[in-house]
């Protein structure tokens, strides 16, 4: 069952003349068109904001992260030495796990996050038994 709505007829039954009803429908239509235009514009702005966020994350955040990491990892080497391979392997495994978690298990997305190839990611996952 379909319902047909005739706004002009409805307005006429409310006491408006045909000319007044048509004028009212035109005003309402114009307002709706303007609202649709504004909503499309706002959606466009939202998309631009998301693009800007992505650019900020891609361009600015990595340098900030690298600076912070270099400060956090400012480790004094003890007189007995340090196992650099063990330290770097632990860091690498941790970053692999975090990238896989953030990408919900998608190796392609995780590889992009780490800026390595999928083959490299898979090799490292095998290496660390992930």
N, C-alpha and C positions, 0 to 999 in steps of 0.2 A: 504494500500500500504506500503510495507516495502522497505527500502533502504539498500542495501548491500554495505559496504565499504571494499574494498580490498586494504590495504595499500601498499602491495608489488607491485600490479599492478599500483597503482597510482605513486609510486616512479619510477617504470620502465618507465612509460609514461613521467616522468620528465627527463629521460635520464640516469638513473642508470642501471647498470647491475643487473641481478637477484641476484647474490651474494652480491652486494652492498646494494640492497634493503632489503634483508633478514637481513644483518648485522645492517642496520639502524633501522629496526623494532625491532630487539633484544635489541638494545641500548635503544630505546624509552620504550620498555616493561620493561626493568630492571629499568629505571628511574622512571616509573610510580609505579612499585612494591615498590621501595624504598620510594617514596613519600607516598604511602598508609601505609607503615610500620611506617613512621615518624608520620603520622596523627593519627594512632592508638595509638602510644606511647604517643603523646600529649593528646589525649582524656583520656588515662589512668592517665596521670599526673593531668589533670583537675579533674578527679574523686577523686584522692588522696587528692588534695588540698581541695575539698569540704568536704571530710571526716575529714581532719585536722581542718577545720573551725568549723565543727560540734562538734568535740572533745573539741576544745578550748572553744566554747560557753557552752558546757555541764560541763566542769571541772573547768575552770578558771573564767569565767564570773560570775557565781553565787556567789562565795566568794567575788568578787569585788563589786557586786551589794549589797550583804548583808552588807559589810563594809560601802558602801556609804549610804545606807538606815539608818543604825544605826547612822551615823553622821548627816544626814538630820533630823532624828526623835529625835535628842537629845533635847528633850523638857523639859523645866523647868515646874514643877508642881506648878500651882498657889496656893496661900494660901487657896482659896476656893475649891481646888481639881480639878480633871479632870474626865470626863466621859470616862473611858477607853473602855467600850463596844462600845460606839458611835464612838470613834476614830478608833478602830480596825475594826468595821463593815464597816466604810467608806473606809478604806484601802482595806479590803477584796473585797468589791463590785467593787471598782476601778480596782483591779487586775483581777477580773472575767471578767469585760467588756473589758479590754485590751487584755486578752487572747482570748476571743471570737472574737474580732475584728481581731487580728493577725491570727487566725485560720479560718477566713472567715466563722464563725458561726458553725464550726465543733466542737461538744462537745468532741469527742474523742481526737482531736488534742489539744483543749484547756485544757482538763484534763491532758494530757501529759506535756504541757507547765508548768502547775502549780504543777505537780507531785502529783496529787490526783486521786482518782478513778472517773469514769464517774458518778457513783451513788452519790458520794460526791459533784461533780460539780453540778449535777441536783438538789440535795437538797439545795445547796447554791443559785442556780439560783431561785428556788422557794421562798426561804427565803427572797431574795432581789427583788423579782418580776421582774426578768430579762427574 
